């Protein structure tokens, strides 16, 4: 090879190698990293923040020891019920195969209001004949030795706009009294909005998280079978979660009766989303994953435990008639606000002032 040809070959080869390295570097630079935040513009000065969660493994469910604690004096959950069996007999290794983005917080009243204003959507509770489960202002105690009276009742004329708190429903609170149908509609609207704006990441859509994605996200990257995302001690939850505590109920002189945490979290009902700041965020940077409000997921409820892949009532049709909710709420006892706790909701139109949701940006899920 003549010298000038050799130089031409070396230069061409060097250029090709550099281009390859630049392409690889650009590819890796484009890949999101754990905890990376992305702000979604909903218009009108309203935004929604999602956090990237990489693929990984976790232990789904709870141990017999954890169930025993939950129904003991500190956990306060009612012993002898089937609720704890819903978590499965033992923790099992579960994989989340694809990375996804998850809302830093539960969807707020202000974010949901923006959706309704833009779309004209009417929630199930607001439709003719609709109703939602709310706090009963006439409730004065359980009266456990005579006739048990619960503090919740189904009411017409109440909705996410007015969940019967007895105080203004601020935009910073998590939205409640929305159904599975309403939550799905929010995700579909957000997907359409982002797609039209050319901002939707290719191959992804906004939807509810799967049950596996939710519990993986709740545990914050820990592969251990912990009660809460921070560990096993409820005392270490002080300043981290909104739950039944020492706070006095509005218009009363008493706190919630029965088991509660022995400190004030500042709120007898809901707290603003991300109220506890960095201390209230887990290893993935997600806020309010324990307590706050129950969060719905895509899956159909299986009383034997959660699944790695999305579970449907009819796998072929992808049918969900009884959704799953996770994480506990502001009214719950400590034993009901653990990472593994799961309940089945009555149907896809049911709504409750203890229930809300967290949006997810991930691969489409068949049949949802």
NUKE-494864 format. One record per residue (C-alpha): residue in one letter; x, y, z. Coordinates in nm, 4 decimals. Last residue first. Layout:
BEGIN
@type = A | px = X | py = Y | pz = Z
...
end
This chain:
BEGIN
@type = X | px = -5.6057 | py = -0.2710 | pz = 3.0199
@type = X | px = -5.6141 | py = -0.5456 | pz = 2.7561
@type = X | px = -5.2464 | py = -0.5355 | pz = 2.6655
@type = X | px = -5.0186 | py = -0.3114 | pz = 2.8670
@type = X | px = -4.8503 | py = -0.0308 | pz = 2.6756
@type = X | px = -4.4891 | py = 0.0311 | pz = 2.7781
@type = X | px = -4.4475 | py = 0.2837 | pz = 3.0541
@type = X | px = -4.5354 | py = 0.6261 | pz = 3.1891
@type = X | px = -4.7089 | py = 0.5837 | pz = 3.5264
@type = X | px = -4.9705 | py = 0.7892 | pz = 3.7074
@type = X | px = -5.0343 | py = 0.7676 | pz = 4.0805
@type = X | px = -5.3839 | py = 0.7129 | pz = 4.2121
@type = X | px = -5.6484 | py = 0.8074 | pz = 4.4667
@type = X | px = -5.8579 | py = 0.6360 | pz = 4.7336
@type = X | px = -5.9508 | py = 0.7448 | pz = 5.0877
@type = X | px = -6.2379 | py = 0.9682 | pz = 4.9721
@type = X | px = -6.3829 | py = 0.6650 | pz = 4.7938
@type = X | px = -6.4813 | py = 0.5721 | pz = 4.4402
@type = X | px = -6.6430 | py = 0.2635 | pz = 4.2865
@type = X | px = -6.6957 | py = 0.2594 | pz = 3.9076
@type = X | px = -6.4404 | py = -0.0147 | pz = 3.8304
@type = X | px = -6.5824 | py = -0.2538 | pz = 4.0916
@type = X | px = -6.5692 | py = -0.3499 | pz = 4.4599
@type = X | px = -6.1982 | py = -0.2719 | pz = 4.5107
@type = X | px = -5.9576 | py = -0.5519 | pz = 4.6043
@type = X | px = -5.6968 | py = -0.4803 | pz = 4.8709
@type = X | px = -5.3180 | py = -0.4867 | pz = 4.8949
@type = X | px = -5.0629 | py = -0.4420 | pz = 5.1729
@type = X | px = -4.7054 | py = -0.5391 | pz = 5.0795
@type = X | px = -4.5387 | py = -0.1972 | pz = 5.1096
@type = X | px = -4.7003 | py = -0.1329 | pz = 5.4497
@type = X | px = -4.9812 | py = 0.1096 | pz = 5.5335
@type = X | px = -5.2326 | py = -0.1343 | pz = 5.6812
@type = X | px = -5.0274 | py = -0.2310 | pz = 5.9854
@type = X | px = -4.9835 | py = 0.1358 | pz = 6.0762
@type = X | px = -5.3611 | py = 0.1888 | pz = 6.1204
@type = X | px = -5.5357 | py = 0.3576 | pz = 5.8303
@type = X | px = -5.7012 | py = 0.7004 | pz = 5.8167
@type = X | px = -5.4394 | py = 0.8764 | pz = 5.6025
@type = X | px = -5.4217 | py = 0.5838 | pz = 5.3596
@type = X | px = -5.2794 | py = 0.2399 | pz = 5.2850
@type = X | px = -5.0293 | py = 0.1496 | pz = 5.0135
@type = X | px = -5.2090 | py = -0.0408 | pz = 4.7386
@type = X | px = -5.5365 | py = -0.0696 | pz = 4.5500
@type = X | px = -5.6375 | py = -0.3555 | pz = 4.3207
@type = X | px = -5.9167 | py = -0.3416 | pz = 4.0636
@type = X | px = -6.2274 | py = -0.5661 | pz = 4.0605
@type = X | px = -6.3829 | py = -0.5841 | pz = 3.7135
@type = X | px = -6.0628 | py = -0.6055 | pz = 3.5114
@type = X | px = -6.0859 | py = -0.8011 | pz = 3.1860
@type = X | px = -5.7891 | py = -0.8616 | pz = 2.9584
@type = X | px = -6.0077 | py = -1.0649 | pz = 2.7218
@type = X | px = -5.7779 | py = -1.3653 | pz = 2.7039
@type = X | px = -5.6555 | py = -1.3337 | pz = 3.0641
@type = X | px = -6.0063 | py = -1.3208 | pz = 3.2079
@type = X | px = -5.9965 | py = -1.1771 | pz = 3.5576
@type = X | px = -5.6708 | py = -1.0133 | pz = 3.4602
@type = X | px = -5.3274 | py = -1.0217 | pz = 3.6220
@type = X | px = -5.0468 | py = -0.8060 | pz = 3.4842
@type = X | px = -4.7165 | py = -0.9916 | pz = 3.5001
@type = X | px = -4.5176 | py = -1.0384 | pz = 3.8215
@type = X | px = -4.8341 | py = -1.1168 | pz = 4.0147
@type = X | px = -4.9875 | py = -1.0136 | pz = 4.3461
@type = X | px = -5.1309 | py = -1.2496 | pz = 4.6048
@type = X | px = -5.3834 | py = -1.5266 | pz = 4.6703
@type = X | px = -5.6774 | py = -1.2833 | pz = 4.6797
@type = X | px = -5.6230 | py = -1.2032 | pz = 4.3071
@type = X | px = -5.7480 | py = -0.8524 | pz = 4.2319
@type = X | px = -5.7488 | py = -0.7424 | pz = 3.8662
@type = X | px = -5.4394 | py = -0.5457 | pz = 3.7790
@type = X | px = -5.4060 | py = -0.1870 | pz = 3.6582
@type = X | px = -5.3087 | py = -0.0255 | pz = 3.9895
@type = X | px = -5.5040 | py = 0.1973 | pz = 4.2288
@type = X | px = -5.3387 | py = 0.3986 | pz = 4.5063
@type = X | px = -5.4826 | py = 0.4160 | pz = 4.8579
@type = X | px = -5.4289 | py = 0.7647 | pz = 4.9995
@type = X | px = -5.1562 | py = 0.9197 | pz = 5.2139
@type = X | px = -5.0041 | py = 0.6128 | pz = 5.3782
@type = X | px = -4.6956 | py = 0.4467 | pz = 5.2293
@type = X | px = -4.5770 | py = 0.5624 | pz = 4.8855
@type = X | px = -4.5994 | py = 0.9290 | pz = 4.9895
@type = X | px = -4.3064 | py = 1.0506 | pz = 4.7765
@type = X | px = -4.1030 | py = 0.8709 | pz = 4.5103
@type = X | px = -3.7308 | py = 0.9552 | pz = 4.4922
@type = X | px = -3.6294 | py = 0.6022 | pz = 4.3907
@type = X | px = -3.4763 | py = 0.5290 | pz = 4.7304
@type = X | px = -3.7842 | py = 0.6619 | pz = 4.9101
@type = X | px = -3.9165 | py = 1.0138 | pz = 4.9507
@type = X | px = -4.0751 | py = 1.1437 | pz = 5.2736
@type = X | px = -3.7452 | py = 1.2646 | pz = 5.4160
@type = X | px = -3.6800 | py = 1.4603 | pz = 5.0962
@type = X | px = -4.0028 | py = 1.6583 | pz = 5.1260
@type = X | px = -4.2664 | py = 1.5677 | pz = 5.3862
@type = X | px = -4.5508 | py = 1.7494 | pz = 5.2086
@type = X | px = -4.4858 | py = 1.5586 | pz = 4.8852
@type = X | px = -4.8609 | py = 1.5730 | pz = 4.8104
@type = X | px = -5.0507 | py = 1.7933 | pz = 5.0547
@type = X | px = -5.1766 | py = 1.6068 | pz = 5.3637
@type = X | px = -5.5061 | py = 1.4210 | pz = 5.3784
@type = X | px = -5.7171 | py = 1.3811 | pz = 5.6944
@type = X | px = -5.6177 | py = 1.4537 | pz = 6.0553
@type = X | px = -5.3109 | py = 1.6406 | pz = 5.9348
@type = X | px = -4.9902 | py = 1.7595 | pz = 6.1044
@type = X | px = -4.8199 | py = 1.4203 | pz = 6.1257
@type = X | px = -4.8656 | py = 1.4231 | pz = 6.5022
@type = X | px = -4.6971 | py = 1.1429 | pz = 6.6974
@type = X | px = -4.7850 | py = 0.8111 | pz = 6.8582
@type = X | px = -4.8879 | py = 0.6303 | pz = 6.5382
@type = X | px = -5.2458 | py = 0.5023 | pz = 6.5434
@type = X | px = -5.4439 | py = 0.2040 | pz = 6.6718
@type = X | px = -5.8057 | py = 0.2638 | pz = 6.7790
@type = X | px = -5.9689 | py = 0.6079 | pz = 6.7811
@type = X | px = -5.8971 | py = 0.8883 | pz = 6.5313
@type = X | px = -5.8034 | py = 1.1960 | pz = 6.7351
@type = X | px = -6.0464 | py = 1.3590 | pz = 6.9759
@type = X | px = -6.1734 | py = 1.7076 | pz = 7.0641
@type = X | px = -6.3939 | py = 1.7500 | pz = 6.7601
@type = X | px = -6.4726 | py = 2.0099 | pz = 6.4943
@type = X | px = -6.1950 | py = 1.8835 | pz = 6.2669
@type = X | px = -6.0366 | py = 1.5628 | pz = 6.4026
@type = X | px = -5.7458 | py = 1.6070 | pz = 6.6427
@type = X | px = -5.4050 | py = 1.4887 | pz = 6.5214
@type = X | px = -5.2496 | py = 1.2046 | pz = 6.7214
@type = X | px = -5.2006 | py = 0.9810 | pz = 6.4201
@type = X | px = -5.3811 | py = 0.7901 | pz = 6.1466
@type = X | px = -5.1398 | py = 0.8185 | pz = 5.8541
@type = X | px = -4.9542 | py = 1.0752 | pz = 5.6436
@type = X | px = -4.5964 | py = 0.9598 | pz = 5.5983
@type = X | px = -4.2302 | py = 1.0509 | pz = 5.6415
@type = X | px = -4.1951 | py = 1.2843 | pz = 5.9394
@type = X | px = -4.2174 | py = 0.9917 | pz = 6.1795
@type = X | px = -4.1727 | py = 0.6718 | pz = 5.9788
@type = X | px = -3.8733 | py = 0.5652 | pz = 6.1839
@type = X | px = -4.1122 | py = 0.4813 | pz = 6.4690
@type = X | px = -4.2812 | py = 0.2271 | pz = 6.2376
@type = X | px = -3.9665 | py = 0.0150 | pz = 6.2467
@type = X | px = -3.9262 | py = -0.2400 | pz = 5.9673
@type = X | px = -3.7237 | py = -0.0453 | pz = 5.7119
@type = X | px = -3.7428 | py = 0.2778 | pz = 5.5103
@type = X | px = -3.9709 | py = 0.1408 | pz = 5.2354
@type = X | px = -4.2005 | py = -0.0106 | pz = 5.4960
@type = X | px = -4.2412 | py = -0.3692 | pz = 5.6175
@type = X | px = -3.9166 | py = -0.4818 | pz = 5.4558
@type = X | px = -3.8525 | py = -0.7912 | pz = 5.2437
@type = X | px = -3.5044 | py = -0.7043 | pz = 5.1223
@type = X | px = -3.4280 | py = -0.6250 | pz = 4.7589
@type = X | px = -3.4531 | py = -0.2501 | pz = 4.8254
@type = X | px = -3.4899 | py = -0.0316 | pz = 4.5159
@type = X | px = -3.7479 | py = 0.2086 | pz = 4.6554
@type = X | px = -3.9835 | py = -0.0495 | pz = 4.8042
@type = X | px = -4.2794 | py = 0.1494 | pz = 4.6733
@type = X | px = -4.1525 | py = 0.1432 | pz = 4.3141
@type = X | px = -4.1209 | py = -0.2352 | pz = 4.3175
@type = X | px = -4.4655 | py = -0.2526 | pz = 4.4776
@type = X | px = -4.6157 | py = -0.0297 | pz = 4.2078
@type = X | px = -4.4352 | py = -0.1867 | pz = 3.9137
@type = X | px = -4.5491 | py = -0.5336 | pz = 4.0257
@type = X | px = -4.9112 | py = -0.4186 | pz = 4.0590
@type = X | px = -4.8991 | py = -0.2608 | pz = 3.7152
@type = X | px = -4.8830 | py = 0.1163 | pz = 3.7117
@type = X | px = -5.1840 | py = 0.3170 | pz = 3.5933
@type = X | px = -5.1438 | py = 0.4604 | pz = 3.2465
@type = X | px = -4.9470 | py = 0.7127 | pz = 3.0415
@type = X | px = -4.8060 | py = 0.5621 | pz = 2.7233
@type = X | px = -4.4698 | py = 0.4500 | pz = 2.5880
@type = X | px = -4.3359 | py = 0.3229 | pz = 2.2544
@type = X | px = -4.1646 | py = 0.6505 | pz = 2.1659
@type = X | px = -4.1509 | py = 0.9087 | pz = 2.4446
@type = X | px = -4.4452 | py = 1.1476 | pz = 2.4136
@type = X | px = -4.3317 | py = 1.5067 | pz = 2.3602
@type = X | px = -4.4629 | py = 1.5695 | pz = 2.0086
@type = X | px = -4.7326 | py = 1.8045 | pz = 2.1409
@type = X | px = -5.0049 | py = 1.5831 | pz = 1.9945
@type = X | px = -4.8488 | py = 1.2779 | pz = 2.1622
@type = X | px = -4.8248 | py = 1.4552 | pz = 2.4982
@type = X | px = -5.1918 | py = 1.5515 | pz = 2.4892
@type = X | px = -5.3052 | py = 1.2076 | pz = 2.3703
@type = X | px = -5.1092 | py = 1.0263 | pz = 2.6427
@type = X | px = -5.2382 | py = 1.2700 | pz = 2.9056
@type = X | px = -5.5978 | py = 1.2089 | pz = 2.7974
@type = X | px = -5.5531 | py = 0.8310 | pz = 2.8057
@type = X | px = -5.3966 | py = 0.8494 | pz = 3.1512
@type = X | px = -5.6790 | py = 1.0661 | pz = 3.2877
@type = X | px = -5.9377 | py = 0.8315 | pz = 3.1342
@type = X | px = -5.7779 | py = 0.5343 | pz = 3.3106
@type = X | px = -5.8077 | py = 0.7173 | pz = 3.6423
@type = X | px = -6.1758 | py = 0.7951 | pz = 3.5856
@type = X | px = -6.2550 | py = 0.4313 | pz = 3.5018
@type = X | px = -6.0711 | py = 0.3123 | pz = 3.8148
@type = X | px = -6.2868 | py = 0.5570 | pz = 4.0102
@type = X | px = -6.2198 | py = 0.9019 | pz = 4.1545
@type = X | px = -6.3214 | py = 1.0009 | pz = 4.5077
@type = X | px = -5.9702 | py = 1.1288 | pz = 4.5792
@type = X | px = -5.7246 | py = 1.3772 | pz = 4.4253
@type = X | px = -5.4091 | py = 1.4165 | pz = 4.6320
@type = X | px = -5.4057 | py = 1.7558 | pz = 4.8040
@type = X | px = -5.2165 | py = 2.0502 | pz = 4.6521
@type = X | px = -5.5232 | py = 2.1786 | pz = 4.4639
@type = X | px = -5.7028 | py = 2.2370 | pz = 4.7942
@type = X | px = -6.0294 | py = 2.0719 | pz = 4.8985
@type = X | px = -6.1655 | py = 2.3330 | pz = 5.1394
@type = X | px = -6.2696 | py = 2.2029 | pz = 5.4868
@type = X | px = -6.5445 | py = 1.9689 | pz = 5.6101
@type = X | px = -6.3734 | py = 1.6864 | pz = 5.4290
@type = X | px = -6.6859 | py = 1.5992 | pz = 5.2338
@type = X | px = -6.5054 | py = 1.4830 | pz = 4.9188
@type = X | px = -6.5930 | py = 1.8080 | pz = 4.7350
@type = X | px = -6.4508 | py = 1.8412 | pz = 4.3827
@type = X | px = -6.3404 | py = 1.4768 | pz = 4.3770
@type = X | px = -6.7055 | py = 1.3869 | pz = 4.4291
@type = X | px = -7.0036 | py = 1.4405 | pz = 4.6577
@type = X | px = -7.3622 | py = 1.4958 | pz = 4.5403
@type = X | px = -7.4653 | py = 1.1441 | pz = 4.6372
@type = X | px = -7.3230 | py = 0.9933 | pz = 4.9519
@type = X | px = -7.1860 | py = 0.6536 | pz = 5.0567
@type = X | px = -7.0880 | py = 0.6376 | pz = 5.4223
@type = X | px = -6.7702 | py = 0.6304 | pz = 5.6255
@type = X | px = -6.6969 | py = 0.6652 | pz = 5.9981
@type = X | px = -6.7913 | py = 0.3055 | pz = 6.0892
@type = X | px = -7.0456 | py = 0.2229 | pz = 6.3605
@type = X | px = -7.0093 | py = -0.0980 | pz = 6.5622
@type = X | px = -7.3129 | py = -0.1514 | pz = 6.7851
@type = X | px = -7.2695 | py = -0.1967 | pz = 7.1597
@type = X | px = -6.9204 | py = -0.2631 | pz = 7.2952
@type = X | px = -6.7411 | py = -0.1237 | pz = 6.9892
@type = X | px = -6.9136 | py = 0.2144 | pz = 6.9926
@type = X | px = -6.7101 | py = 0.3159 | pz = 6.6878
@type = X | px = -6.7163 | py = 0.6897 | pz = 6.7529
@type = X | px = -6.9074 | py = 1.0120 | pz = 6.6936
@type = X | px = -6.9980 | py = 0.9918 | pz = 6.3238
@type = X | px = -7.2288 | py = 1.2746 | pz = 6.2210
@type = X | px = -6.9794 | py = 1.4162 | pz = 5.9718
@type = X | px = -6.9733 | py = 1.0808 | pz = 5.7858
@type = X | px = -6.6489 | py = 1.0714 | pz = 5.5892
@type = X | px = -6.6932 | py = 0.9827 | pz = 5.2230
@type = X | px = -6.7766 | py = 0.6914 | pz = 4.9900
@type = X | px = -6.8892 | py = 0.8159 | pz = 4.6499
@type = X | px = -7.2146 | py = 0.8483 | pz = 4.4600
@type = X | px = -7.3457 | py = 0.8476 | pz = 4.1040
@type = X | px = -7.7166 | py = 0.8344 | pz = 4.0191
@type = X | px = -7.6677 | py = 1.0777 | pz = 3.7322
@type = X | px = -7.2900 | py = 1.1117 | pz = 3.6740
@type = X | px = -7.0743 | py = 1.3015 | pz = 3.9236
@type = X | px = -6.9437 | py = 0.9919 | pz = 4.1085
@type = X | px = -6.8471 | py = 0.8278 | pz = 3.7793
@type = X | px = -6.6388 | py = 1.1288 | pz = 3.6781
@type = X | px = -6.7394 | py = 1.3742 | pz = 3.4070
@type = X | px = -6.4697 | py = 1.4701 | pz = 3.1536
@type = X | px = -6.4906 | py = 1.8106 | pz = 2.9847
@type = X | px = -6.1487 | py = 1.7410 | pz = 2.8320
@type = X | px = -5.9443 | py = 2.0519 | pz = 2.9093
@type = X | px = -6.1165 | py = 2.1538 | pz = 3.2318
@type = X | px = -6.1375 | py = 1.7935 | pz = 3.3532
@type = X | px = -5.7667 | py = 1.7298 | pz = 3.2901
@type = X | px = -5.6692 | py = 2.0573 | pz = 3.4634
@type = X | px = -5.8834 | py = 1.9616 | pz = 3.7617
@type = X | px = -5.6958 | py = 1.6316 | pz = 3.7845
@type = X | px = -5.3662 | py = 1.8174 | pz = 3.8082
@type = X | px = -5.5012 | py = 2.0612 | pz = 4.0673
@type = X | px = -5.6550 | py = 1.7846 | pz = 4.2791
@type = X | px = -5.3200 | py = 1.6057 | pz = 4.2791
@type = X | px = -5.2075 | py = 1.2864 | pz = 4.1087
@type = X | px = -5.0114 | py = 1.0900 | pz = 4.3691
@type = X | px = -4.6533 | py = 1.1987 | pz = 4.3906
@type = X | px = -4.3254 | py = 1.1561 | pz = 4.2047
@type = X | px = -4.5338 | py = 0.9980 | pz = 3.9312
@type = X | px = -4.3686 | py = 0.6904 | pz = 3.7824
@type = X | px = -4.1506 | py = 0.6442 | pz = 3.4758
@type = X | px = -4.0683 | py = 0.2988 | pz = 3.3445
@type = X | px = -3.7792 | py = 0.0564 | pz = 3.2968
@type = X | px = -3.8684 | py = -0.2833 | pz = 3.1609
@type = X | px = -3.8337 | py = -0.6315 | pz = 3.3091
@type = X | px = -3.9774 | py = -0.5763 | pz = 3.6551
@type = X | px = -3.8869 | py = -0.9005 | pz = 3.8258
@type = X | px = -4.0353 | py = -1.0684 | pz = 4.1322
@type = X | px = -3.8602 | py = -1.2844 | pz = 4.3904
@type = X | px = -4.1195 | py = -1.4211 | pz = 4.6297
@type = X | px = -4.2155 | py = -1.3131 | pz = 4.9823
@type = X | px = -4.4102 | py = -1.5839 | pz = 5.1680
@type = X | px = -4.7735 | py = -1.6904 | pz = 5.2099
@type = X | px = -4.9188 | py = -1.4290 | pz = 4.9764
@type = X | px = -5.0124 | py = -1.0646 | pz = 5.0418
@type = X | px = -5.3870 | py = -1.1341 | pz = 5.0263
@type = X | px = -5.3419 | py = -1.3507 | pz = 5.3369
@type = X | px = -5.3038 | py = -1.0287 | pz = 5.5383
@type = X | px = -5.6637 | py = -0.9286 | pz = 5.4640
@type = X | px = -5.8191 | py = -1.2631 | pz = 5.5618
@type = X | px = -5.9260 | py = -1.1508 | pz = 5.9078
@type = X | px = -5.8322 | py = -1.3089 | pz = 6.2419
@type = X | px = -5.6411 | py = -1.0111 | pz = 6.3730
@type = X | px = -5.7612 | py = -0.6546 | pz = 6.3017
@type = X | px = -5.4739 | py = -0.4280 | pz = 6.2042
@type = X | px = -5.3173 | py = -0.2372 | pz = 6.4944
@type = X | px = -4.9564 | py = -0.2610 | pz = 6.3827
@type = X | px = -4.8282 | py = -0.1804 | pz = 6.7320
@type = X | px = -5.0532 | py = -0.4154 | pz = 6.9309
@type = X | px = -5.0318 | py = -0.6991 | pz = 6.6816
@type = X | px = -5.2101 | py = -0.7573 | pz = 6.3510
@type = X | px = -4.9364 | py = -0.5945 | pz = 6.1421
@type = X | px = -4.6638 | py = -0.7539 | pz = 6.3566
@type = X | px = -4.8007 | py = -1.1033 | pz = 6.2880
@type = X | px = -4.8218 | py = -1.0278 | pz = 5.9172
@type = X | px = -4.4579 | py = -0.9190 | pz = 5.9219
@type = X | px = -4.3539 | py = -1.2357 | pz = 6.1039
@type = X | px = -4.5471 | py = -1.4504 | pz = 5.8529
@type = X | px = -4.3394 | py = -1.2852 | pz = 5.5790
@type = X | px = -4.4717 | py = -1.0333 | pz = 5.3289
@type = X | px = -4.5367 | py = -0.9904 | pz = 4.9560
@type = X | px = -4.3115 | py = -0.9223 | pz = 4.6592
@type = X | px = -3.9339 | py = -0.9453 | pz = 4.7015
@type = X | px = -3.7664 | py = -0.7151 | pz = 4.4519
@type = X | px = -3.5944 | py = -0.7254 | pz = 4.1143
@type = X | px = -3.4901 | py = -0.4647 | pz = 3.8604
@type = X | px = -3.5610 | py = -0.2549 | pz = 3.5532
@type = X | px = -3.4865 | py = 0.1176 | pz = 3.5949
@type = X | px = -3.7241 | py = 0.3670 | pz = 3.7610
@type = X | px = -3.7439 | py = 0.7098 | pz = 3.5981
@type = X | px = -3.9304 | py = 0.9763 | pz = 3.7941
@type = X | px = -4.2435 | py = 1.1597 | pz = 3.6773
@type = X | px = -4.3380 | py = 1.5193 | pz = 3.7583
@type = X | px = -4.6722 | py = 1.6776 | pz = 3.6681
@type = X | px = -4.7126 | py = 2.0411 | pz = 3.5708
@type = X | px = -4.9844 | py = 2.3070 | pz = 3.5949
@type = X | px = -4.9182 | py = 2.6623 | pz = 3.4680
@type = X | px = -5.2313 | py = 2.6569 | pz = 3.2539
@type = X | px = -5.0985 | py = 2.3667 | pz = 3.0516
@type = X | px = -5.0405 | py = 2.0051 | pz = 3.1565
@type = X | px = -4.6634 | py = 2.0368 | pz = 3.1127
@type = X | px = -4.4922 | py = 1.7109 | pz = 3.2048
@type = X | px = -4.1731 | py = 1.7429 | pz = 3.4069
@type = X | px = -3.9167 | py = 1.4613 | pz = 3.3819
@type = X | px = -3.7000 | py = 1.3512 | pz = 3.6728
@type = X | px = -3.4056 | py = 1.1118 | pz = 3.6629
@type = X | px = -3.4174 | py = 0.8880 | pz = 3.9698
@type = X | px = -3.2366 | py = 0.5977 | pz = 3.8050
@type = X | px = -3.0893 | py = 0.7027 | pz = 3.4719
@type = X | px = -3.2572 | py = 0.7821 | pz = 3.1427
@type = X | px = -3.0997 | py = 0.6519 | pz = 2.8216
@type = X | px = -3.0189 | py = 0.9331 | pz = 2.5792
@type = X | px = -2.6619 | py = 0.9662 | pz = 2.7032
@type = X | px = -2.6169 | py = 0.5937 | pz = 2.6480
@type = X | px = -2.7230 | py = 0.6234 | pz = 2.2856
@type = X | px = -2.5156 | py = 0.9379 | pz = 2.2348
@type = X | px = -2.2095 | py = 0.7617 | pz = 2.3727
@type = X | px = -2.2706 | py = 0.4648 | pz = 2.1435
@type = X | px = -2.3071 | py = 0.6962 | pz = 1.8426
@type = X | px = -1.9990 | py = 0.8957 | pz = 1.9437
@type = X | px = -1.7991 | py = 0.5763 | pz = 1.9835
@type = X | px = -1.9086 | py = 0.4564 | pz = 1.6398
@type = X | px = -1.8336 | py = 0.7932 | pz = 1.4803
@type = X | px = -1.4883 | py = 0.7902 | pz = 1.6375
@type = X | px = -1.4254 | py = 0.4404 | pz = 1.5031
@type = X | px = -1.5368 | py = 0.5435 | pz = 1.1540
@type = X | px = -1.3157 | py = 0.8548 | pz = 1.1593
@type = X | px = -1.0164 | py = 0.6524 | pz = 1.2742
@type = X | px = -1.0743 | py = 0.3998 | pz = 0.9961
@type = X | px = -1.1015 | py = 0.6747 | pz = 0.7343
@type = X | px = -0.7883 | py = 0.8503 | pz = 0.8618
@type = X | px = -0.5929 | py = 0.5249 | pz = 0.8763
@type = X | px = -0.7051 | py = 0.4279 | pz = 0.5250
@type = X | px = -0.6167 | py = 0.7707 | pz = 0.3795
@type = X | px = -0.2757 | py = 0.7580 | pz = 0.5487
@type = X | px = -0.2115 | py = 0.4146 | pz = 0.4037
@type = X | px = -0.3211 | py = 0.5316 | pz = 0.0600
@type = X | px = -0.0740 | py = 0.8227 | pz = 0.0818
@type = X | px = 0.2038 | py = 0.5862 | pz = 0.1857
@type = X | px = 0.1403 | py = 0.3376 | pz = -0.0974
@type = X | px = 0.0000 | py = 0.0000 | pz = 0.0000
end
